[in-house]
């Protein structure tokens, strides 16, 4: 008997094959202005096991705090080489890596500024909808006043803040469940 797929079917085991051609791990090619950073991490399940079929999608503003999007009407410089988007798969250890520039601060809906951050979406087998989170930068003074980060209980904020490892490399893991579960947002 053959059972047809329904609209509630989860993403299947061929996720990597279908999205592999969209992989982009260099969000800021050489020559793009800003502080270059490399983010390395792993996607882990609730038992601490690697998730080997996930994609990490990154959206961000440039170093001046302007998005490469026509709806960003800010009077800030545009860097034509910077697209502000990337997508990387996890490997057989659940690891991912991408290089970009630290984004500038962007406005929030209340007229203030948000701390520099990357918007992260996680796609993987078994999810009906991607998971959305943020990555904030360590030792960033504006983290204390960020309106989104301040909504997160203090004891959970470290799941959103990368750890500095060595010059220009940040470490940040995505934990899907359990005690150190990454904070995810409804969008």
Secondary structure, 3 states (H helix, E strand, C coil): CCCCCCCCCCCCCCHHHHHHHHCECECCCCCCCCCEEEEEEEEECCCCCECCCCEEEEECCCCCCCCCCCCCCCCCCCCCCCCCEEEEECCCCCEEEEEEECCCCCECCCCCECCCEEEEEEECCCCCCCEEEEEECCCCHHHHHCCCHHHCCHHHHHHHECEEEECCEEECCEECCCCCCCCCECC
